[in-house]
Amino acid sequence: MANLSILKNGKAKAIRLSTLEAICKALECQPGDVLEYQSDEDTQE
């Protein structure tokens, strides 16, 4: 559950592929359905 808390709070710097796989299996979705790319420039503003 700690992984989900970190992801939910937006504090994750990275995600293990095994965690992403588990989330996608549980939600029956694809990675692009739950991930959004943000460049470093977007996060420094």
N, CA, C and O atoms as a Maestro MAE file, in Angstrom:
{
 s_m_m2io_version
 :::
 2.0.0
}

f_m_ct {
 s_m_title
 :::
 protein
 m_atom[180] {
  # First column is atom index #
  i_m_mmod_type
  r_m_x_coord
  r_m_y_coord
  r_m_z_coord
  i_m_residue_number
  s_m_chain_name
  s_m_pdb_residue_name
  s_m_pdb_atom_name
  i_m_atomic_number
  :::
  1 25 0.819 -1.201 0.000 1 A "MET " " N  " 7
  2 3 0.000 0.000 0.000 1 A "MET " " CA " 6
  3 2 0.859 1.259 0.000 1 A "MET " " C  " 6
  4 15 0.389 2.311 -0.434 1 A "MET " " O  " 8
  5 25 2.080 1.187 0.464 2 A "ALA " " N  " 7
  6 3 2.952 2.358 0.495 2 A "ALA " " CA " 6
  7 2 3.184 2.902 -0.906 2 A "ALA " " C  " 6
  8 15 3.219 4.117 -1.101 2 A "ALA " " O  " 8
  9 25 3.343 2.012 -1.883 3 A "ASN " " N  " 7
  10 3 3.541 2.462 -3.260 3 A "ASN " " CA " 6
  11 2 2.382 3.314 -3.736 3 A "ASN " " C  " 6
  12 15 2.596 4.363 -4.344 3 A "ASN " " O  " 8
  13 25 1.162 2.884 -3.472 4 A "LEU " " N  " 7
  14 3 -0.013 3.631 -3.914 4 A "LEU " " CA " 6
  15 2 -0.104 4.979 -3.220 4 A "LEU " " C  " 6
  16 15 -0.502 5.963 -3.843 4 A "LEU " " O  " 8
  17 25 0.253 5.045 -1.955 5 A "SER " " N  " 7
  18 3 0.222 6.305 -1.218 5 A "SER " " CA " 6
  19 2 1.194 7.313 -1.821 5 A "SER " " C  " 6
  20 15 0.849 8.480 -2.005 5 A "SER " " O  " 8
  21 25 2.395 6.867 -2.125 6 A "ILE " " N  " 7
  22 3 3.404 7.736 -2.730 6 A "ILE " " CA " 6
  23 2 2.943 8.214 -4.101 6 A "ILE " " C  " 6
  24 15 3.103 9.388 -4.435 6 A "ILE " " O  " 8
  25 25 2.376 7.320 -4.891 7 A "LEU " " N  " 7
  26 3 1.885 7.694 -6.214 7 A "LEU " " CA " 6
  27 2 0.723 8.673 -6.109 7 A "LEU " " C  " 6
  28 15 0.666 9.656 -6.849 7 A "LEU " " O  " 8
  29 25 -0.192 8.411 -5.202 8 A "LYS " " N  " 7
  30 3 -1.377 9.259 -5.038 8 A "LYS " " CA " 6
  31 2 -0.993 10.670 -4.617 8 A "LYS " " C  " 6
  32 15 -1.606 11.639 -5.065 8 A "LYS " " O  " 8
  33 25 0.013 10.793 -3.764 9 A "ASN " " N  " 7
  34 3 0.442 12.100 -3.272 9 A "ASN " " CA " 6
  35 2 1.351 12.835 -4.246 9 A "ASN " " C  " 6
  36 15 1.747 13.972 -3.989 9 A "ASN " " O  " 8
  37 25 1.685 12.195 -5.360 10 A "GLY " " N  " 7
  38 3 2.524 12.838 -6.372 10 A "GLY " " CA " 6
  39 2 3.976 12.973 -5.962 10 A "GLY " " C  " 6
  40 15 4.690 13.817 -6.504 10 A "GLY " " O  " 8
  41 25 4.431 12.165 -5.020 11 A "LYS " " N  " 7
  42 3 5.805 12.257 -4.527 11 A "LYS " " CA " 6
  43 2 6.741 11.237 -5.162 11 A "LYS " " C  " 6
  44 15 7.929 11.202 -4.838 11 A "LYS " " O  " 8
  45 25 6.229 10.419 -6.046 12 A "ALA " " N  " 7
  46 3 7.049 9.375 -6.662 12 A "ALA " " CA " 6
  47 2 7.970 9.984 -7.714 12 A "ALA " " C  " 6
  48 15 7.534 10.776 -8.550 12 A "ALA " " O  " 8
  49 25 9.223 9.617 -7.666 13 A "LYS " " N  " 7
  50 3 10.192 10.035 -8.679 13 A "LYS " " CA " 6
  51 2 10.330 8.979 -9.760 13 A "LYS " " C  " 6
  52 15 10.759 9.270 -10.877 13 A "LYS " " O  " 8
  53 25 9.964 7.753 -9.423 14 A "ALA " " N  " 7
  54 3 10.056 6.627 -10.356 14 A "ALA " " CA " 6
  55 2 9.049 5.577 -9.910 14 A "ALA " " C  " 6
  56 15 8.517 5.625 -8.801 14 A "ALA " " O  " 8
  57 25 8.804 4.631 -10.802 15 A "ILE " " N  " 7
  58 3 7.899 3.536 -10.472 15 A "ILE " " CA " 6
  59 2 8.485 2.251 -11.045 15 A "ILE " " C  " 6
  60 15 8.928 2.221 -12.193 15 A "ILE " " O  " 8
  61 25 8.483 1.217 -10.259 16 A "ARG " " N  " 7
  62 3 8.970 -0.077 -10.742 16 A "ARG " " CA " 6
  63 2 7.980 -0.628 -11.754 16 A "ARG " " C  " 6
  64 15 6.770 -0.439 -11.631 16 A "ARG " " O  " 8
  65 25 8.507 -1.303 -12.740 17 A "LEU " " N  " 7
  66 3 7.634 -1.901 -13.746 17 A "LEU " " CA " 6
  67 2 6.715 -2.942 -13.128 17 A "LEU " " C  " 6
  68 15 5.580 -3.106 -13.577 17 A "LEU " " O  " 8
  69 25 7.182 -3.644 -12.112 18 A "SER " " N  " 7
  70 3 6.328 -4.636 -11.452 18 A "SER " " CA " 6
  71 2 5.152 -3.960 -10.744 18 A "SER " " C  " 6
  72 15 4.056 -4.516 -10.694 18 A "SER " " O  " 8
  73 25 5.376 -2.770 -10.199 19 A "THR " " N  " 7
  74 3 4.291 -2.017 -9.566 19 A "THR " " CA " 6
  75 2 3.302 -1.535 -10.610 19 A "THR " " C  " 6
  76 15 2.090 -1.638 -10.419 19 A "THR " " O  " 8
  77 25 3.815 -1.009 -11.712 20 A "LEU " " N  " 7
  78 3 2.957 -0.555 -12.803 20 A "LEU " " CA " 6
  79 2 2.143 -1.712 -13.363 20 A "LEU " " C  " 6
  80 15 0.960 -1.559 -13.667 20 A "LEU " " O  " 8
  81 25 2.775 -2.859 -13.498 21 A "GLU " " N  " 7
  82 3 2.071 -4.042 -13.989 21 A "GLU " " CA " 6
  83 2 0.935 -4.430 -13.039 21 A "GLU " " C  " 6
  84 15 -0.168 -4.744 -13.486 21 A "GLU " " O  " 8
  85 25 1.201 -4.410 -11.743 22 A "ALA " " N  " 7
  86 3 0.178 -4.776 -10.761 22 A "ALA " " CA " 6
  87 2 -0.995 -3.798 -10.795 22 A "ALA " " C  " 6
  88 15 -2.152 -4.209 -10.698 22 A "ALA " " O  " 8
  89 25 -0.702 -2.519 -10.931 23 A "ILE " " N  " 7
  90 3 -1.762 -1.509 -11.014 23 A "ILE " " CA " 6
  91 2 -2.608 -1.737 -12.260 23 A "ILE " " C  " 6
  92 15 -3.838 -1.713 -12.198 23 A "ILE " " O  " 8
  93 25 -1.945 -1.958 -13.391 24 A "CYS " " N  " 7
  94 3 -2.666 -2.166 -14.649 24 A "CYS " " CA " 6
  95 2 -3.508 -3.442 -14.614 24 A "CYS " " C  " 6
  96 15 -4.618 -3.469 -15.146 24 A "CYS " " O  " 8
  97 25 -2.989 -4.485 -13.996 25 A "LYS " " N  " 7
  98 3 -3.777 -5.718 -13.871 25 A "LYS " " CA " 6
  99 2 -5.004 -5.487 -13.007 25 A "LYS " " C  " 6
  100 15 -6.101 -5.928 -13.352 25 A "LYS " " O  " 8
  101 25 -4.827 -4.797 -11.883 26 A "ALA " " N  " 7
  102 3 -5.943 -4.557 -10.967 26 A "ALA " " CA " 6
  103 2 -7.015 -3.676 -11.595 26 A "ALA " " C  " 6
  104 15 -8.209 -3.879 -11.371 26 A "ALA " " O  " 8
  105 25 -6.583 -2.698 -12.382 27 A "LEU " " N  " 7
  106 3 -7.530 -1.759 -12.991 27 A "LEU " " CA " 6
  107 2 -7.951 -2.160 -14.400 27 A "LEU " " C  " 6
  108 15 -8.794 -1.513 -15.021 27 A "LEU " " O  " 8
  109 25 -7.342 -3.252 -14.897 28 A "GLU " " N  " 7
  110 3 -7.610 -3.717 -16.261 28 A "GLU " " CA " 6
  111 2 -7.444 -2.571 -17.264 28 A "GLU " " C  " 6
  112 15 -8.357 -2.244 -18.022 28 A "GLU " " O  " 8
  113 25 -6.244 -1.973 -17.239 29 A "CYS " " N  " 7
  114 3 -5.965 -0.843 -18.119 29 A "CYS " " CA " 6
  115 2 -4.553 -0.956 -18.681 29 A "CYS " " C  " 6
  116 15 -3.843 -1.922 -18.402 29 A "CYS " " O  " 8
  117 25 -4.159 0.014 -19.457 30 A "GLN " " N  " 7
  118 3 -2.825 0.101 -20.033 30 A "GLN " " CA " 6
  119 2 -2.045 1.198 -19.303 30 A "GLN " " C  " 6
  120 15 -2.654 2.097 -18.723 30 A "GLN " " O  " 8
  121 25 -0.701 1.141 -19.322 31 A "PRO " " N  " 7
  122 3 0.091 2.154 -18.624 31 A "PRO " " CA " 6
  123 2 -0.265 3.593 -19.014 31 A "PRO " " C  " 6
  124 15 -0.287 4.479 -18.160 31 A "PRO " " O  " 8
  125 25 -0.537 3.821 -20.276 32 A "GLY " " N  " 7
  126 3 -0.891 5.167 -20.723 32 A "GLY " " CA " 6
  127 2 -2.190 5.684 -20.137 32 A "GLY " " C  " 6
  128 15 -2.450 6.886 -20.163 32 A "GLY " " O  " 8
  129 25 -3.003 4.790 -19.613 33 A "ASP " " N  " 7
  130 3 -4.258 5.202 -18.984 33 A "ASP " " CA " 6
  131 2 -4.034 5.796 -17.595 33 A "ASP " " C  " 6
  132 15 -4.880 6.535 -17.091 33 A "ASP " " O  " 8
  133 25 -2.903 5.478 -16.978 34 A "VAL " " N  " 7
  134 3 -2.653 5.937 -15.609 34 A "VAL " " CA " 6
  135 2 -1.419 6.824 -15.478 34 A "VAL " " C  " 6
  136 15 -1.180 7.389 -14.410 34 A "VAL " " O  " 8
  137 25 -0.628 6.956 -16.547 35 A "LEU " " N  " 7
  138 3 0.585 7.773 -16.508 35 A "LEU " " CA " 6
  139 2 0.457 8.972 -17.430 35 A "LEU " " C  " 6
  140 15 -0.200 8.911 -18.469 35 A "LEU " " O  " 8
  141 25 1.099 10.066 -17.027 36 A "GLU " " N  " 7
  142 3 1.161 11.263 -17.849 36 A "GLU " " CA " 6
  143 2 2.587 11.785 -17.793 36 A "GLU " " C  " 6
  144 15 3.158 11.913 -16.710 36 A "GLU " " O  " 8
  145 25 3.167 12.087 -18.946 37 A "TYR " " N  " 7
  146 3 4.530 12.607 -19.000 37 A "TYR " " CA " 6
  147 2 4.533 14.089 -18.658 37 A "TYR " " C  " 6
  148 15 3.722 14.853 -19.180 37 A "TYR " " O  " 8
  149 25 5.450 14.498 -17.777 38 A "GLN " " N  " 7
  150 3 5.687 15.905 -17.487 38 A "GLN " " CA " 6
  151 2 7.184 16.134 -17.559 38 A "GLN " " C  " 6
  152 15 7.957 15.427 -16.913 38 A "GLN " " O  " 8
  153 25 7.594 17.115 -18.340 39 A "SER " " N  " 7
  154 3 9.020 17.407 -18.455 39 A "SER " " CA " 6
  155 2 9.518 18.049 -17.164 39 A "SER " " C  " 6
  156 15 8.726 18.523 -16.349 39 A "SER " " O  " 8
  157 25 10.825 18.059 -16.988 40 A "ASP " " N  " 7
  158 3 11.415 18.689 -15.809 40 A "ASP " " CA " 6
  159 2 11.060 20.166 -15.749 40 A "ASP " " C  " 6
  160 15 10.897 20.718 -14.661 40 A "ASP " " O  " 8
  161 25 10.940 20.810 -16.895 41 A "GLU " " N  " 7
  162 3 10.583 22.225 -16.936 41 A "GLU " " CA " 6
  163 2 9.206 22.455 -16.329 41 A "GLU " " C  " 6
  164 15 8.990 23.462 -15.654 41 A "GLU " " O  " 8
  165 25 8.271 21.535 -16.560 42 A "ASP " " N  " 7
  166 3 6.918 21.666 -16.025 42 A "ASP " " CA " 6
  167 2 6.902 21.559 -14.504 42 A "ASP " " C  " 6
  168 15 6.094 22.219 -13.850 42 A "ASP " " O  " 8
  169 25 7.769 20.751 -13.940 43 A "THR " " N  " 7
  170 3 7.746 20.516 -12.496 43 A "THR " " CA " 6
  171 2 8.527 21.575 -11.723 43 A "THR " " C  " 6
  172 15 8.370 21.668 -10.505 43 A "THR " " O  " 8
  173 25 9.357 22.369 -12.382 44 A "GLN " " N  " 7
  174 3 10.163 23.371 -11.694 44 A "GLN " " CA " 6
  175 2 9.458 24.711 -11.573 44 A "GLN " " C  " 6
  176 15 9.963 25.594 -10.879 44 A "GLN " " O  " 8
  177 25 8.337 24.899 -12.205 45 A "GLU " " N  " 7
  178 3 7.630 26.185 -12.169 45 A "GLU " " CA " 6
  179 2 6.948 26.407 -10.851 45 A "GLU " " C  " 6
  180 15 6.308 27.440 -10.653 45 A "GLU " " O  " 8
  :::
 }
 m_bond[179] {
  # First column is bond index #
  i_m_from
  i_m_to
  i_m_order
  :::
  1 1 2 1
  2 2 3 1
  3 3 4 2
  4 3 5 1
  5 5 6 1
  6 6 7 1
  7 7 8 2
  8 7 9 1
  9 9 10 1
  10 10 11 1
  11 11 12 2
  12 11 13 1
  13 13 14 1
  14 14 15 1
  15 15 16 2
  16 15 17 1
  17 17 18 1
  18 18 19 1
  19 19 20 2
  20 19 21 1
  21 21 22 1
  22 22 23 1
  23 23 24 2
  24 23 25 1
  25 25 26 1
  26 26 27 1
  27 27 28 2
  28 27 29 1
  29 29 30 1
  30 30 31 1
  31 31 32 2
  32 31 33 1
  33 33 34 1
  34 34 35 1
  35 35 36 2
  36 35 37 1
  37 37 38 1
  38 38 39 1
  39 39 40 2
  40 39 41 1
  41 41 42 1
  42 42 43 1
  43 43 44 2
  44 43 45 1
  45 45 46 1
  46 46 47 1
  47 47 48 2
  48 47 49 1
  49 49 50 1
  50 50 51 1
  51 51 52 2
  52 51 53 1
  53 53 54 1
  54 54 55 1
  55 55 56 2
  56 55 57 1
  57 57 58 1
  58 58 59 1
  59 59 60 2
  60 59 61 1
  61 61 62 1
  62 62 63 1
  63 63 64 2
  64 63 65 1
  65 65 66 1
  66 66 67 1
  67 67 68 2
  68 67 69 1
  69 69 70 1
  70 70 71 1
  71 71 72 2
  72 71 73 1
  73 73 74 1
  74 74 75 1
  75 75 76 2
  76 75 77 1
  77 77 78 1
  78 78 79 1
  79 79 80 2
  80 79 81 1
  81 81 82 1
  82 82 83 1
  83 83 84 2
  84 83 85 1
  85 85 86 1
  86 86 87 1
  87 87 88 2
  88 87 89 1
  89 89 90 1
  90 90 91 1
  91 91 92 2
  92 91 93 1
  93 93 94 1
  94 94 95 1
  95 95 96 2
  96 95 97 1
  97 97 98 1
  98 98 99 1
  99 99 100 2
  100 99 101 1
  101 101 102 1
  102 102 103 1
  103 103 104 2
  104 103 105 1
  105 105 106 1
  106 106 107 1
  107 107 108 2
  108 107 109 1
  109 109 110 1
  110 110 111 1
  111 111 112 2
  112 111 113 1
  113 113 114 1
  114 114 115 1
  115 115 116 2
  116 115 117 1
  117 117 118 1
  118 118 119 1
  119 119 120 2
  120 119 121 1
  121 121 122 1
  122 122 123 1
  123 123 124 2
  124 123 125 1
  125 125 126 1
  126 126 127 1
  127 127 128 2
  128 127 129 1
  129 129 130 1
  130 130 131 1
  131 131 132 2
  132 131 133 1
  133 133 134 1
  134 134 135 1
  135 135 136 2
  136 135 137 1
  137 137 138 1
  138 138 139 1
  139 139 140 2
  140 139 141 1
  141 141 142 1
  142 142 143 1
  143 143 144 2
  144 143 145 1
  145 145 146 1
  146 146 147 1
  147 147 148 2
  148 147 149 1
  149 149 150 1
  150 150 151 1
  151 151 152 2
  152 151 153 1
  153 153 154 1
  154 154 155 1
  155 155 156 2
  156 155 157 1
  157 157 158 1
  158 158 159 1
  159 159 160 2
  160 159 161 1
  161 161 162 1
  162 162 163 1
  163 163 164 2
  164 163 165 1
  165 165 166 1
  166 166 167 1
  167 167 168 2
  168 167 169 1
  169 169 170 1
  170 170 171 1
  171 171 172 2
  172 171 173 1
  173 173 174 1
  174 174 175 1
  175 175 176 2
  176 175 177 1
  177 177 178 1
  178 178 179 1
  179 179 180 2
  :::
 }
}
